[in-house]
Structure formats: structure tokens, C-alpha cells
Amino acid sequence: FADLFVKTKTTSALIEFAILHGETGTKWADKIAADTRKLARIAAAGIECLQVLFLASAKTQIDDRPWWQSLLGRIPLWSSATTMKKDCPLGDCGRLIVAGLHIQPTEVESGLHDGE
């Protein structure tokens, strides 16, 4: 159901990882959105769910480039507020952004995501 399952004495969590880079096709954005919906359904069963996105670009900017904006616009949770976000400039090599998103059961129930 996810890439990683973590269990402690008090909590169980599923973690889904996704990597997007400058040559990623839009099908991956659609898969990430589908994974969000899947995790929201699992979260409704009482299991904590986290989605971790890695964005990598050989360019120095990600958020303000039209191609990235279009791609990230297909991932509804990208615009969600999170305290788990780290922007890592890599000098002349580009940029890496890592964002962790705690998935809530209401993501599906609210109608934010359609399909699956």
C-alpha cells in the first residue's frame, strides 16, 4: 500500500515517497495525486499516513518556473501548508525541495480529490 510501514508501540504509519525532477512527465503528478487519495482512505481507517515529495531540478528555481508550476498544480496537496518542507539550494547543480505532507482522512471526504 505504501513504500514504508513504521510501527511503534503506540502508532502505525504508512509513508509514500515520490521523486519529481526536471524530466518528469505529467503522468507522475497524476500518480502522486492518486497516491494521496489512497493514503487518505487508509488514514480514514485510523492509520497515520505521510506523503514525502522530493523535487529536484538542474535549474536554480522550481516554484516559479512555468513547467514546475504546471506540474505541481496537478498535485492538489502541494499547495497545502506543511512544516515539513526543506528547500536545499545546490549551487550551480540546481535545487532540491523535500516536503512531507501528513495526509488527513478529510482529503477524500471533502471532495478535494476526485477519482480513485
BAFI-3210 file (N, C-alpha, C; in Angstrom, 3 decimals, decimal comma, padded with zeros to 6 digits):
// residues 116
n [1|2|3|4|5|6|7|8|9|10|11|12|13|14|15|16|17|18|19|20|21|22|23|24|25|26|27|28|29|30|31|32|33|34|35|36|37|38|39|40|41|42|43|44|45|46|47|48|49|50|51|52|53|54|55|56|57|58|59|60|61|62|63|64|65|66|67|68|69|70|71|72|73|74|75|76|77|78|79|80|81|82|83|84|85|86|87|88|89|90|91|92|93|94|95|96|97|98|99|100|101|102|103|104|105|106|107|108|109|110|111|112|113|114|115|116]
n.u [000,794|002,084|005,334|006,806|006,355|005,852|005,981|005,284|005,047|002,749|001,798|001,016|002,265|002,038|004,164|004,615|006,743|007,815|009,440|010,168|011,506|013,336|012,862|010,593|007,549|004,086|002,457|003,389|002,730|-000,011|-000,086|000,939|-001,078|-003,116|-002,011|-002,194|-004,966|-005,390|-003,895|-005,385|-007,768|-006,826|-005,954|-008,394|-009,081|-007,752|-004,977|-001,910|-000,718|001,771|003,022|005,820|007,500|010,016|011,597|013,600|015,847|017,849|017,979|018,068|015,732|012,516|009,799|008,848|008,987|007,410|006,950|007,283|005,311|003,010|003,179|003,211|000,774|-000,949|-000,908|-002,753|-002,218|000,189|000,057|-000,735|-000,406|002,519|004,779|006,851|008,936|011,701|013,951|016,609|019,159|021,478|023,736|025,500|024,554|021,818|018,667|017,015|014,014|012,343|009,391|007,170|004,023|001,343|-001,211|-004,653|-007,781|-009,916|-009,178|-010,152|-012,860|-013,715|-013,967|-011,894|-010,215|-010,771|-011,938|-010,326]
n.v [-001,206|001,191|002,809|002,504|001,102|001,946|001,039|001,642|001,266|002,714|003,845|003,441|003,873|004,707|005,432|007,189|007,714|010,036|011,065|013,837|015,293|017,453|016,255|014,815|013,324|014,312|012,238|011,226|013,144|012,800|010,207|010,669|012,279|010,370|008,580|010,151|010,216|007,483|007,144|008,816|007,411|005,195|006,478|007,143|004,813|004,896|004,777|006,422|008,516|009,541|011,555|011,960|014,221|014,625|017,065|017,741|019,716|020,756|023,365|026,597|027,460|026,326|026,564|028,905|028,500|028,071|025,428|023,759|024,874|024,158|021,352|020,896|021,991|019,976|018,365|018,261|018,481|019,817|022,546|022,675|023,696|023,038|022,068|020,560|021,031|021,515|023,513|023,141|024,669|023,895|025,128|025,639|023,288|023,061|022,607|021,241|020,252|019,124|017,847|016,987|015,640|015,382|013,226|013,591|012,049|013,562|014,581|013,095|012,878|015,533|016,112|017,238|015,770|013,965|010,942|007,710]
n.w [000,000|000,453|000,437|002,764|005,958|009,258|012,611|015,941|019,523|020,013|017,642|014,189|010,932|007,507|004,828|001,897|-000,803|-003,289|-006,251|-008,146|-011,032|-013,289|-015,761|-015,519|-016,457|-016,877|-016,066|-013,677|-011,803|-011,763|-010,722|-008,163|-007,083|-007,093|-005,273|-002,974|-002,578|-002,097|000,288|001,956|002,186|003,591|005,902|006,954|008,157|010,482|010,457|010,526|007,930|005,658|003,097|001,151|-000,794|-003,178|-004,920|-007,623|-009,436|-012,158|-012,634|-011,020|-009,854|-008,775|-007,817|-009,165|-011,912|-015,032|-016,098|-013,846|-012,190|-013,588|-013,462|-010,630|-010,021|-010,632|-008,485|-005,871|-003,051|-002,927|-002,545|000,052|003,454|005,265|007,815|007,303|005,246|003,216|001,585|-000,492|-001,805|-004,345|-005,286|-008,296|-009,279|-009,106|-007,517|-004,639|-003,246|-000,439|000,765|003,293|003,770|005,886|005,657|005,750|006,636|005,727|003,291|001,177|001,839|001,776|-000,855|-002,166|-003,720|-006,635|-008,233|-008,111]
ca.u [000,000|002,958|006,743|007,388|005,436|006,545|005,105|005,823|004,092|001,503|001,399|001,387|002,269|002,432|004,849|004,737|007,763|007,736|010,526|009,903|012,687|013,126|012,460|009,422|006,331|002,915|001,805|003,821|001,919|-001,306|000,113|001,091|-002,426|-003,836|-001,450|-002,768|-006,324|-005,251|-003,473|-006,497|-008,694|-006,177|-005,984|-009,753|-009,143|-007,027|-003,527|-001,250|-000,148|002,634|003,499|007,051|007,823|011,345|011,658|014,991|015,965|019,172|017,824|018,139|014,394|011,498|008,446|008,363|009,161|006,107|006,811|007,075|004,001|002,011|003,284|002,808|-000,650|-001,677|-000,785|-003,532|-001,656|001,422|-000,204|-001,115|000,568|003,251|006,011|007,860|009,396|013,077|014,469|018,060|019,884|022,657|024,684|025,378|023,958|020,366|017,906|016,256|012,997|011,733|008,189|006,398|002,629|000,542|-002,462|-005,833|-008,920|-010,817|-008,737|-011,077|-014,229|-014,071|-014,145|-010,727|-009,658|-011,771|-011,433|-009,982]
ca.v [000,000|002,364|002,450|002,192|000,960|002,141|000,714|001,770|000,728|003,496|004,394|002,810|004,897|004,380|006,555|007,083|008,620|010,332|011,912|014,549|016,027|018,290|015,478|014,033|013,541|014,653|011,037|011,039|014,046|012,139|009,078|011,212|012,671|009,124|008,074|010,964|009,715|006,159|007,342|009,417|006,318|004,401|007,308|007,069|003,590|005,125|004,632|007,672|008,449|010,651|011,545|012,745|014,575|015,136|017,777|018,015|020,436|021,254|024,817|027,118|027,722|025,311|027,063|029,962|028,170|027,665|023,981|023,226|025,326|023,323|020,007|020,904|022,292|018,705|017,672|019,150|018,734|020,606|023,885|022,573|024,179|021,988|022,484|019,594|021,409|021,998|023,950|022,940|025,116|023,070|025,935|025,524|021,986|023,138|022,784|020,109|020,581|017,948|018,234|015,906|016,044|014,490|013,043|013,518|011,362|014,539|014,924|012,430|013,189|016,914|016,263|017,903|014,861|013,171|009,702|006,543]
ca.w [000,000|000,503|000,329|004,062|007,081|010,523|013,731|017,286|020,496|020,044|016,349|012,922|009,876|006,139|004,199|000,442|-001,328|-004,721|-006,736|-009,392|-011,483|-014,461|-016,936|-015,143|-017,233|-016,071|-015,527|-012,292|-010,973|-011,617|-009,816|-006,812|-006,641|-006,806|-004,010|-001,899|-002,353|-001,485|001,673|002,705|002,519|004,639|007,114|007,491|008,954|011,727|010,302|010,145|006,585|005,291|001,717|001,073|-002,175|-003,461|-006,201|-007,971|-010,702|-012,511|-012,644|-009,661|-009,328|-009,026|-007,591|-010,054|-013,325|-015,575|-016,224|-012,499|-011,717|-014,246|-012,901|-009,228|-009,992|-010,771|-007,198|-005,000|-001,725|-002,978|-002,015|001,457|004,433|005,968|008,498|006,876|003,916|003,229|000,289|-000,451|-002,985|-004,608|-006,053|-009,751|-009,625|-009,119|-006,273|-004,144|-002,252|000,176|001,509|003,885|003,930|006,719|004,928|006,606|006,000|005,120|001,938|000,257|002,225|001,449|-002,282|-002,739|-004,743|-007,343|-008,801|-007,291]
c.u [000,835|004,397|007,344|006,282|006,256|005,559|005,882|004,797|002,747|000,991|001,839|001,309|002,708|003,053|005,028|005,755|007,545|008,864|010,086|011,174|012,375|012,706|011,233|008,253|005,150|002,213|002,192|003,061|000,551|-001,203|000,239|-000,268|-003,257|-003,324|-002,011|-004,170|-006,292|-004,874|-004,585|-007,520|-008,122|-006,193|-007,362|-009,942|-008,316|-005,521|-002,957|-000,604|000,633|003,070|004,705|007,392|009,241|011,288|013,109|015,037|017,403|019,161|017,845|016,775|013,474|010,125|007,956|008,568|007,843|005,915|006,543|005,708|002,893|002,003|002,763|001,329|-001,523|-001,646|-001,479|-002,894|-000,387|001,215|-000,632|-000,004|001,226|004,468|007,152|008,310|010,790|013,514|015,984|018,703|021,175|023,689|024,436|024,722|022,440|019,769|017,167|015,265|012,414|010,544|007,492|004,995|001,869|-000,842|-003,604|-006,950|-009,842|-010,400|-009,651|-012,498|-014,654|-014,304|-012,980|-010,161|-010,785|-011,137|-011,197|-010,681]
c.v [001,268|001,877|001,995|002,112|001,054|001,858|000,885|001,167|001,441|003,940|003,489|003,883|004,293|005,622|006,252|008,130|008,825|011,283|012,519|015,303|016,738|017,562|014,601|014,349|013,801|013,420|010,817|011,958|013,426|010,950|009,570|011,639|011,433|008,506|008,847|010,472|008,356|006,298|007,939|008,355|005,451|005,170|007,274|005,817|003,710|004,932|005,980|007,497|009,722|010,471|012,471|012,956|015,125|015,788|018,112|018,677|020,865|022,780|025,318|027,384|026,550|025,959|028,074|029,679|027,623|026,152|023,353|023,632|024,469|021,924|019,964|021,256|021,055|017,881|018,535|019,449|019,573|021,986|023,858|023,094|022,981|022,585|021,570|019,896|022,007|022,302|023,907|023,414|024,304|023,812|025,824|024,219|022,002|023,296|021,482|020,638|019,267|018,439|016,979|016,397|014,995|014,402|012,821|012,768|012,331|014,930|014,283|012,860|014,591|017,130|016,989|017,082|014,059|011,866|008,657|006,463]
c.w [000,000|000,423|001,650|005,109|008,354|011,642|015,029|018,237|020,423|018,682|015,208|011,852|008,551|005,524|002,718|-000,019|-002,822|-005,084|-008,064|-009,761|-012,789|-015,716|-016,659|-016,057|-016,315|-015,499|-014,068|-011,353|-010,735|-010,663|-008,375|-006,258|-006,299|-005,502|-002,821|-001,561|-001,660|-000,011|002,524|003,082|003,634|005,959|007,763|008,354|010,232|011,656|009,864|008,771|006,282|003,844|001,654|-000,398|-002,235|-004,836|-006,464|-009,339|-010,925|-012,615|-011,203|-009,050|-009,642|-008,963|-008,621|-011,542|-013,871|-015,663|-014,862|-011,958|-012,306|-013,645|-011,467|-009,063|-010,127|-009,488|-006,158|-003,653|-001,751|-002,359|-000,550|002,361|005,116|006,653|008,102|005,447|004,026|001,808|000,376|-001,747|-003,131|-005,454|-007,540|-010,193|-009,617|-007,733|-005,944|-003,120|-001,752|000,997|002,010|004,173|004,729|006,086|005,912|005,885|005,268|003,715|000,897|000,555|001,811|-000,028|-002,941|-003,873|-005,356|-007,814|-007,747|-005,983]
res [f|a|d|l|f|v|k|t|k|t|t|s|a|l|i|e|f|a|i|l|h|g|e|t|g|t|k|w|a|d|k|i|a|a|d|t|r|k|l|a|r|i|a|a|a|g|i|e|c|l|q|v|l|f|l|a|s|a|k|t|q|i|d|d|r|p|w|w|q|s|l|l|g|r|i|p|l|w|s|s|a|t|t|m|k|k|d|c|p|l|g|d|c|g|r|l|i|v|a|g|l|h|i|q|p|t|e|v|e|s|g|l|h|d|g|e]
***
